Amino acid sequence: MAEQPQPISPVKNFFAGGFGGVCLVFVGHPLDTIKVRLQTQPRPQPGQPPLYSGTFDCFRKTLVGEGVRGLYKGMAAPIIGVTPMFAVCFFGFGLGKRLQQRKPDDVLTYPQLFAAGMLSGVFTTAIMAPGERIKCLLQIQAATGETKYSGSLDCAKQLYREAGIRGVYKGTVLTLMRDVPASGMYFMTYEWLKNILTPEGKSVSELSAPRILFAGGLAGIFNWAVAIPPDVLKSRFQTAPPGKYPNGFRDVLRELIREEGVASLYKGFTAVMIRAFPANAACFLGFEVAMKFLNWIAPGL
């Protein structure tokens, strides 16, 4: 494995991760909207076609019916949450790496990198769960034709008024089930690809922008290959009417398997995979650029 260029700084990871997260949202949110609408569309009546026949049909109908702004519905919630969320995510990864080092120059194994990535998933859930709940509700309401929420803040207020903090954090366990293993895969894959793509005799820190984009994009695909099934369950559970699934994700899973089969756990797969590469490529490039800037202005931090 390539040599670590310098001691790990969780503080720098925090700030660089926040910038990377903003880059990810701007690039990836339109396809995230498509993914959620596909995952939560109602089952069609016998003899009736589904609301959306697939990713491109959903994209076309959203664009025709709501314009470009329709693709960015609910973006305020992830933008507000994504900077601290990705900051905490990369901070957790940096901390997880540092906790496993005996000396600052220790090179971590891939299982250790996976464990550090899982820690980052635990760190982000407290921020991620309410943001995901609000985002999903705003993304699907345009498709139903009912405008219950005027925006992210109004949605949060109504959820709190109706069910307290539990209403805002509905789906936290499923968010944790999605993000812990997926984050481990995400960061381990990125570090592995960076090492593979680094020319012999060069440092990982000298990796070119196209190679960083490629490594980040593929890491996003590996991340979502693990995350899609719990993400489908989470989207269904978070957008369901109160009381529909009294036993939580087990009821959602039973209903989906019974009515639509195992393939239903991969709804939105095409949208996710189309989004995963450019969004995560942008995220990691933003992270690396920000990290280089921080190393330049504060080398001792």
C-alpha positions as MATLAB code, in Angstrom:
seq = 'MAEQPQPISPVKNFFAGGFGGVCLVFVGHPLDTIKVRLQTQPRPQPGQPPLYSGTFDCFRKTLVGEGVRGLYKGMAAPIIGVTPMFAVCFFGFGLGKRLQQRKPDDVLTYPQLFAAGMLSGVFTTAIMAPGERIKCLLQIQAATGETKYSGSLDCAKQLYREAGIRGVYKGTVLTLMRDVPASGMYFMTYEWLKNILTPEGKSVSELSAPRILFAGGLAGIFNWAVAIPPDVLKSRFQTAPPGKYPNGFRDVLRELIREEGVASLYKGFTAVMIRAFPANAACFLGFEVAMKFLNWIAPGL';
ca = [
       0.000    0.000    0.000;
       1.225    3.515   -0.746;
       2.896    5.455    2.044;
       0.823    7.916    4.032;
       1.958   11.415    2.965;
       1.509   13.005    6.398;
      -0.187   12.516    9.791;
      -3.976   12.305    9.612;
      -5.831   15.462   10.708;
      -9.506   14.878   11.613;
      -9.945   18.677   11.805;
      -8.830   19.163    8.200;
     -10.991   16.197    7.172;
     -13.941   17.999    8.786;
     -13.614   21.180    6.730;
     -12.554   19.503    3.487;
     -15.390   16.971    3.832;
     -17.950   19.757    4.163;
     -16.801   21.303    0.895;
     -16.843   17.909   -0.812;
     -20.408   17.347    0.352;
     -21.622   20.605   -1.173;
     -20.051   19.568   -4.488;
     -21.846   16.219   -4.281;
     -25.301   17.719   -3.709;
     -25.124   20.179   -6.601;
     -24.077   17.450   -9.026;
     -26.210   14.590   -7.717;
     -29.519   15.990   -6.429;
     -31.547   15.804   -9.694;
     -31.018   12.045   -9.963;
     -31.633   11.657   -6.230;
     -35.090   13.167   -6.826;
     -35.720   10.633   -9.599;
     -34.517    7.789   -7.359;
     -36.876    8.691   -4.498;
     -39.875    9.104   -6.821;
     -39.233    5.694   -8.372;
     -38.789    4.065   -4.970;
     -41.978    5.525   -3.508;
     -44.384    5.479   -6.461;
     -47.684    3.736   -5.643;
     -48.368    0.261   -6.952;
     -50.543    0.591  -10.099;
     -54.123   -0.703  -10.152;
     -54.721   -3.896  -12.180;
     -54.607   -3.051  -15.879;
     -53.162    0.411  -15.264;
     -49.590    1.429  -16.188;
     -47.242    2.547  -13.393;
     -46.806    6.262  -12.766;
     -43.229    6.012  -14.084;
     -42.038    3.221  -16.377;
     -38.387    3.805  -15.462;
     -35.618    6.303  -14.767;
     -35.791    8.166  -18.069;
     -39.598    8.288  -18.060;
     -39.555    9.773  -14.561;
     -36.896   12.295  -15.614;
     -38.926   13.314  -18.687;
     -42.222   13.660  -16.793;
     -40.579   15.661  -14.004;
     -38.879   17.977  -16.476;
     -42.043   18.476  -18.578;
     -44.366   18.884  -15.593;
     -42.198   20.940  -13.256;
     -39.224   22.198  -15.236;
     -35.605   22.062  -14.095;
     -36.622   23.294  -10.639;
     -38.601   20.076  -10.174;
     -35.358   18.107  -10.283;
     -34.023   20.182   -7.397;
     -37.085   19.811   -5.140;
     -36.079   19.337   -1.527;
     -32.474   20.415   -2.111;
     -32.520   22.994    0.688;
     -32.600   20.256    3.344;
     -29.530   18.355    2.096;
     -27.633   21.592    1.343;
     -28.266   22.819    4.904;
     -27.444   19.413    6.317;
     -24.804   18.242    3.880;
     -21.983   20.556    4.899;
     -22.008   19.477    8.554;
     -22.982   15.919    7.559;
     -20.082   15.367    5.171;
     -17.811   17.326    7.475;
     -18.711   14.918   10.291;
     -18.476   11.965    7.871;
     -14.910   12.761    6.819;
     -14.044   13.742   10.395;
     -15.279   10.321   11.558;
     -13.195    8.613    8.880;
     -10.101   10.606    9.836;
     -10.699    9.874   13.518;
     -11.279    6.194   12.795;
      -7.967    6.023   10.956;
      -6.093    7.876   13.678;
      -7.529    5.676   16.458;
      -6.133    2.595   14.715;
      -2.631    4.032   14.265;
       0.038    3.288   16.857;
       2.370    5.839   15.255;
       1.458    8.826   13.007;
       3.169    7.247   10.012;
       1.483    3.815   10.336;
      -0.063    2.609    7.077;
      -3.542    1.122    7.600;
      -4.764   -2.137    6.107;
      -7.934   -2.246    4.017;
     -10.011   -3.870    6.811;
      -8.879   -1.027    9.087;
      -9.945    1.512    6.451;
     -13.318   -0.264    6.199;
     -13.730   -0.022    9.992;
     -12.845    3.690    9.916;
     -15.432    4.191    7.181;
     -18.100    2.424    9.252;
     -17.385    4.775   12.153;
     -18.040    7.715    9.824;
     -21.482    6.222    9.023;
     -22.361    6.147   12.735;
     -21.250    9.765   13.118;
     -23.426   11.045   10.272;
     -26.724    9.351   11.138;
     -27.828   11.967   13.697;
     -27.605   14.654   10.992;
     -28.576   12.491    8.022;
     -31.835   10.949    9.281;
     -33.970   14.120    9.666;
     -32.558   15.644    6.472;
     -33.395   12.468    4.545;
     -36.923   12.381    6.001;
     -37.630   15.980    4.959;
     -35.985   15.566    1.545;
     -37.996   12.449    0.684;
     -41.331   14.006    1.705;
     -40.663   17.123   -0.395;
     -39.496   15.067   -3.377;
     -42.648   12.940   -3.560;
     -45.313   15.551   -2.810;
     -45.122   17.099   -6.282;
     -45.799   13.669   -7.804;
     -48.916   13.179   -5.641;
     -50.364   16.571   -6.618;
     -50.802   17.562   -2.955;
     -48.809   20.470   -1.552;
     -48.682   19.880    2.169;
     -45.269   21.451    2.817;
     -44.138   24.831    1.510;
     -40.465   24.036    2.072;
     -37.897   22.310    4.260;
     -38.480   24.441    7.369;
     -42.261   24.134    7.088;
     -41.917   20.360    6.681;
     -39.720   20.111    9.803;
     -42.185   22.244   11.814;
     -45.177   20.159   10.772;
     -43.412   16.872   11.501;
     -42.425   18.107   14.953;
     -45.922   19.406   15.640;
     -47.533   16.120   14.589;
     -45.224   13.610   16.301;
     -42.477   15.453   18.165;
     -38.809   14.675   17.678;
     -39.678   11.043   16.830;
     -41.528   12.283   13.760;
     -38.495   14.221   12.553;
     -36.157   11.273   13.177;
     -38.418    8.591   11.688;
     -36.240    6.113    9.792;
     -33.080    6.581   11.879;
     -32.450    2.840   12.306;
     -32.765    2.289    8.563;
     -30.449    5.222    7.883;
     -27.921    3.577   10.217;
     -28.382    0.190    8.511;
     -27.720    1.851    5.162;
     -24.847    4.148    6.023;
     -22.612    2.079    8.330;
     -21.690   -0.742    5.896;
     -21.979    1.499    2.836;
     -19.592    4.085    4.319;
     -17.084    1.362    5.114;
     -17.202    0.220    1.490;
     -17.099    3.831    0.248;
     -13.898    4.898    1.951;
     -12.081    1.581    1.660;
     -12.760    1.465   -2.097;
     -11.611    5.060   -2.570;
      -8.325    4.479   -0.724;
      -7.773    1.187   -2.570;
      -8.324    2.791   -5.987;
      -6.101    5.741   -5.142;
      -3.294    3.358   -4.293;
      -3.806    1.349   -7.490;
      -3.906    4.507   -9.638;
      -0.807    6.082   -8.106;
       2.194    5.637  -10.481;
       5.195    3.833   -9.036;
       7.580    6.186   -7.303;
       4.874    8.831   -6.807;
       2.909    9.810   -3.687;
      -0.853    9.403   -3.393;
      -1.014   13.156   -2.680;
       0.261   13.809   -6.229;
      -2.611   11.968   -7.912;
      -4.048   13.883  -10.896;
      -7.594   15.290  -10.944;
      -8.874   12.787  -13.572;
      -7.625    9.863  -11.454;
      -9.207   11.322   -8.316;
     -12.483   11.730  -10.227;
     -12.301    8.122  -11.414;
     -11.510    6.751   -7.930;
     -14.226    8.865   -6.292;
     -16.811    7.931   -8.905;
     -16.177    4.195   -8.589;
     -16.191    4.471   -4.786;
     -19.677    5.972   -5.069;
     -20.848    3.035   -7.187;
     -19.485    0.487   -4.673;
     -21.109    2.478   -1.860;
     -24.546    2.373   -3.478;
     -24.258   -1.284   -4.486;
     -24.309   -1.965   -0.728;
     -26.754    0.826    0.211;
     -29.654    0.434   -2.252;
     -31.794   -2.220   -0.465;
     -31.852   -0.437    2.933;
     -32.277    2.878    1.084;
     -35.448    1.589   -0.624;
     -36.819    0.459    2.749;
     -35.872    3.806    4.311;
     -37.567    5.870    1.577;
     -40.773    3.792    1.859;
     -40.793    3.957    5.644;
     -40.022    7.677    5.883;
     -42.767    8.668    3.421;
     -45.468    6.279    4.704;
     -48.519    7.617    6.575;
     -48.270    7.418   10.393;
     -49.015    3.944   11.727;
     -48.742    2.127    8.389;
     -45.695    0.107    9.444;
     -46.005   -0.475   13.224;
     -43.077   -2.935   13.292;
     -40.771   -0.657   11.335;
     -38.569   -1.852    8.502;
     -39.654   -5.497    8.953;
     -43.195   -4.565    7.870;
     -41.853   -2.585    4.900;
     -39.634   -5.500    3.857;
     -42.463   -8.057    4.154;
     -44.852   -5.878    2.160;
     -42.345   -5.209   -0.626;
     -41.297   -8.862   -0.983;
     -44.907  -10.091   -0.859;
     -46.315   -7.601   -3.368;
     -43.415   -6.809   -5.694;
     -40.716   -9.439   -5.154;
     -37.030   -9.180   -4.290;
     -36.376   -6.945   -7.322;
     -38.333   -4.170   -5.567;
     -35.372   -3.750   -3.186;
     -33.412   -2.402   -6.149;
     -35.951    0.200   -7.300;
     -34.211    3.298   -8.573;
     -31.044    1.274   -9.299;
     -30.443    2.923  -12.683;
     -30.936    6.444  -11.303;
     -28.673    5.681   -8.355;
     -25.872    4.305  -10.502;
     -26.078    7.133  -13.066;
     -25.901    9.616  -10.184;
     -23.288    7.794   -8.109;
     -20.295    8.251  -10.377;
     -20.418   12.010  -11.134;
     -21.734   13.020   -7.696;
     -19.094   11.139   -5.731;
     -16.362   12.032   -8.193;
     -17.248   15.689   -7.514;
     -17.317   15.022   -3.765;
     -13.852   13.492   -3.554;
     -12.321   16.009   -5.960;
     -13.772   18.806   -3.826;
     -12.413   17.084   -0.714;
      -8.903   16.677   -2.154;
      -8.790   20.276   -3.450;
      -9.945   21.609   -0.077;
      -7.441   19.392    1.746;
      -4.567   20.651   -0.378;
      -5.656   24.233    0.342;
      -5.832   23.532    4.098;
      -2.411   21.861    4.059;
      -1.055   24.967    2.347;
      -2.543   27.565    4.711;
      -2.312   25.537    7.940;
       0.350   22.814    7.597;
       0.525   22.207   11.350;
      -3.237   21.873   11.999;
];
